[in-house]
Amino acid sequence: MDHYKLFINGEFVEAKDGAKFETIDPGMGLPIATVAQAGVADAEAAIMAARKAFDSGVWSALEPAQRAEKMMNFADHLNNQGVRLALTESMDSGGVIGRTKYEPITLSGMCRNLSYAATNDFPWYEDIPYTGNPFFPGRNYIRREPIGVCVGIIPWNFPLQMAVWKIAHAVTMGNSIVLKPATQTPLTALIVAEAAQAAGIPAGVINVITGPGAALGQVLCTHREVDKIAFTGSTEVGSAIMRMAADTVKKVTLELGGKSANIILDDTDLDFAVDNAIYGTFLHQGQICESGTRVLVQSSIYDEFIERMKVRAEGIRVGYQADFNSQMGPLVSEQQLATVENYVKLGKEQGARVITGGERAEVEGLAGYYYKPTIFVDVDNKMRIAQEEIFGPVVCVMKFDTDEEAIALANDSLYGLGGGVFTTDMSRAEKVAHGVKTGTMWVNEYHSFGDFCPFGGYKQSGVGREFGVGGLEEYTEVKRVSMAANGDREASLGLQIMFDYPNTSSFSYQGTTKVNSGHGSINGLINEVTRLGASRAMILTDPGVRDAGLASKARKALGPLYAGTFDDIAQDTDLQTVDAAVTACRLAGADCIVSVGGGSVIDTAKVVAVTLELGGSANEHVAIQRLQGPVTPHIVVPTTSGTGSEVTTVAVIKSQNAGRKVFLVDPFIAPDVAILDPAFTVGLPKGLTATTAMDALTHAVEACTSILANAVCDGQALHAIRMIKENLPKVIANPGDEKARSNMQVASTMAGWAFSVAQVGLAHAMAHTVGILYNVPHGAACGIMLPKVMRFNVDHATDKLVQIAQALGVNTFDMEPRDAALAAADAVEALMKQIGHPMGLREVGVPEDGLLNCAFHALGDAASIFNARQTGNPEEVFNLYTEAY
């Protein structure tokens, strides 16, 4: 008899203690070879050889294409061993030669395909275009790396296939592997090792040890130098492996048992379905984990089906596996034969009826482990023969009435590995296939595998997948690499959480909105729409703007490009309003948005532009820095004294479900064009002029004092403050002063640019809070809170507040810096009184007993992050609300 040795660190060696065992030809019941029997010391040697090879980088550090070249050479050597592998596999496992003769060439092709996929399709590097984290801007990418030392433990049913599956997945991805074949069928795995040696795979990358599973499995599954376990076998053993791996938290993929349902619908080609049911059950003596061992047949064809199936099963030629005439060979061992016999006995005892088979098959002159194809009928799905994996040529045939009943029967199992459905109606087929909870569903075929198609199970049929990009990914670790956008510690919002830094001089600035300003600039609206490549523009506005005739002006300016108007946007817009506007835009076929109004209208339009482009509902797109490209074109025509939203990268929307305002923040939502035509603001009432202007002033002041403030936004913010101080009283005194109105629009836009860069602060957070809780107009709330927060920040933004005081016309020449900073807040309040702005929260309907709740709410508002004076103390915020009351 031939003798086979262990393969460790590139060499074939005997077991350290000299132990051997025999492997049996199941077709004759006689030994065919002796094999070295590994012990604990051999297993540890194989693991350490794999570790040394991996850590050296001799294989793991190669580029995928370099590994692929070696793997294709390995594939060629598998082909060279083809005849030997086919015959040895047949004799060792009982697989008929008519099947095993194809395995070397198909496995060779699989190695080539997986190598190709790893080189050309696998995402080893993947840029992340967004992080969703404003605290840590920068570049992010994913790098996938080999895991390390893998253990492959394979079963006895397809030892050659399983060996190459496990080796190819692990090694193609840069790992090292220790493979342990089943004790009953060790031979072909060691021939595969010969092919690896001949192909020049470096020593230690592939190791094969043979011997008893219990002793070796304990070492392989618990050793600290093993990083991953890939097991194919029974659910019971898989569960034990999972427990052993847990102590060292190894990655595990498991392909386990099955009790798959093959569903035969009443419109199928009956002969075709019968042959496939036979093939799906009795191929390789039923020793296949995903075999269709529960055949579910629709009642109207049930009797005819089982009659034809019985005839077909009785025609199967059972014989010696190396005989090319044999269609079914022996079971793998005497023990497995006994297991099948016990299940058949149990099925009869539980009331099922055998219509064919149910006994050993006699093969003349041979004392092997043969069993006849066996069909049970009158089976209840609760019977053990219908619920437990028999792993032999035994099938349960059950009837059903409706497709829904078939799906329910199929799912009434703790397994979910494979399944089939046979029908001529593809819509019906897909409905059934989608309903069955299983890893693979075959339609009008069975046992069909593909190198690029994932294979694995639901429920107790396993964890993870093999094949395809998903299967290869199981053999990698995912590493995120984050590269900071700059190296200035003072520019880091993350570090600001722990440390007190002065304002940084580092910044990033991107102005994306084109601004057309001045009398009659609305006339260029149609030109801007066409410049953006659009042809159907939808106007979004609110009832007040509509009634004032301003939306009509925009409509006329659009001319033939006008697609419609959505004018149901409330002062405090919400996500439901966005969804309604999106529906209107879709019905109108709009490819461009024109928002005519104040902040609520503009913010609504920003989220509409995103949702219209990406689909779904508005709530799905509430996120920070998640977009990957431009959205639906958006042109803004502001109608207030100040919002800044016409140029910002922020949209603030009320969420009724969340009970607060939520934010969509992204560079891609900045409007494409802002048209600042003063004719759209001359009719604004004094009260609305005052409150919207205070919104703009708050933007400018808080941008200037923000922890992210920089020279660019300071220049914009301070000049905006100067312009508001000069022009706001003029438009309050003379609403028709078009030049002052135009200046107010420009000031608002500059403040918007400033806070797009530097963000805002606590005054905005507190204003958002009373807005969502008590429907206070945002501008009015900003104005009331602004001077209180300026005083709160006085010792943390003194220099900036002095500059603000000067921009507001305060003569700070003889003043101490702190006094000058406080004077800035006084100047804001003086301006508010001059224009008739509300001075306290009581005036706008906020109840005094709600202030403490407001304080807790405001601290959760994102705007507070950027405040010059950091606070997490609700008492401090409550005191500010009280001062403002």
BELMOBEL-V485821 format. One record per run of one state. SS is the DSSP state (a for helix, b for strand, c for the rest). FROM is the first residue (numbers start at 1). TO is the last residue. If there is no record, write none. Layout:
ss->SS from->FROM to->TO
ss->SS from->FROM to->TO
This chain:
ss->c from->1 to->1
ss->b from->2 to->4
ss->c from->5 to->5
ss->b from->6 to->8
ss->c from->9 to->10
ss->b from->11 to->13
ss->c from->14 to->19
ss->b from->20 to->25
ss->c from->26 to->29
ss->b from->30 to->36
ss->c from->37 to->39
ss->a from->40 to->56
ss->c from->57 to->63
ss->a from->64 to->80
ss->c from->81 to->81
ss->a from->82 to->93
ss->c from->94 to->96
ss->a from->97 to->120
ss->c from->121 to->124
ss->b from->125 to->128
ss->c from->129 to->137
ss->b from->138 to->146
ss->c from->147 to->148
ss->b from->149 to->153
ss->c from->154 to->158
ss->a from->159 to->172
ss->c from->173 to->175
ss->b from->176 to->180
ss->c from->181 to->182
ss->a from->183 to->185
ss->c from->186 to->186
ss->a from->187 to->198
ss->c from->199 to->205
ss->b from->206 to->209
ss->c from->210 to->212
ss->a from->213 to->222
ss->c from->223 to->227
ss->b from->228 to->232
ss->c from->233 to->234
ss->a from->235 to->246
ss->c from->247 to->250
ss->b from->251 to->255
ss->c from->256 to->260
ss->b from->261 to->264
ss->c from->265 to->269
ss->a from->270 to->286
ss->c from->287 to->293
ss->b from->294 to->298
ss->a from->299 to->314
ss->c from->315 to->317
ss->b from->318 to->318
ss->c from->319 to->327
ss->b from->328 to->328
ss->c from->329 to->333
ss->a from->334 to->349
ss->c from->350 to->352
ss->b from->353 to->356
ss->c from->357 to->359
ss->b from->360 to->360
ss->c from->361 to->370
ss->b from->371 to->371
ss->c from->372 to->373
ss->b from->374 to->377
ss->c from->378 to->383
ss->a from->384 to->387
ss->c from->388 to->393
ss->b from->394 to->400
ss->c from->401 to->402
ss->a from->403 to->411
ss->c from->412 to->414
ss->b from->415 to->416
ss->c from->417 to->418
ss->b from->419 to->422
ss->c from->423 to->425
ss->a from->426 to->435
ss->c from->436 to->441
ss->b from->442 to->443
ss->c from->444 to->454
ss->b from->455 to->455
ss->c from->456 to->457
ss->b from->458 to->459
ss->c from->460 to->461
ss->b from->462 to->463
ss->c from->464 to->465
ss->b from->466 to->466
ss->c from->467 to->467
ss->a from->468 to->473
ss->c from->474 to->475
ss->b from->476 to->484
ss->c from->485 to->488
ss->a from->489 to->491
ss->c from->492 to->492
ss->a from->493 to->496
ss->c from->497 to->513
ss->b from->514 to->517
ss->c from->518 to->520
ss->a from->521 to->531
ss->c from->532 to->536
ss->b from->537 to->540
ss->c from->541 to->542
ss->a from->543 to->547
ss->c from->548 to->549
ss->a from->550 to->561
ss->b from->562 to->566
ss->c from->567 to->573
ss->b from->574 to->574
ss->a from->575 to->588
ss->c from->589 to->591
ss->b from->592 to->597
ss->c from->598 to->598
ss->a from->599 to->614
ss->c from->615 to->617
ss->a from->618 to->621
ss->c from->622 to->623
ss->b from->624 to->624
ss->c from->625 to->632
ss->b from->633 to->638
ss->c from->639 to->649
ss->b from->650 to->655
ss->c from->656 to->659
ss->b from->660 to->665
ss->c from->666 to->666
ss->a from->667 to->669
ss->c from->670 to->672
ss->b from->673 to->676
ss->c from->677 to->677
ss->a from->678 to->680
ss->c from->681 to->685
ss->a from->686 to->705
ss->c from->706 to->710
ss->a from->711 to->733
ss->c from->734 to->737
ss->a from->738 to->758
ss->c from->759 to->761
ss->a from->762 to->774
ss->c from->775 to->777
ss->a from->778 to->792
ss->c from->793 to->797
ss->a from->798 to->807
ss->c from->808 to->816
ss->a from->817 to->835
ss->c from->836 to->840
ss->a from->841 to->844
ss->c from->845 to->847
ss->a from->848 to->859
ss->c from->860 to->861
ss->a from->862 to->866
ss->c from->867 to->873
ss->a from->874 to->884
ss->c from->885 to->885
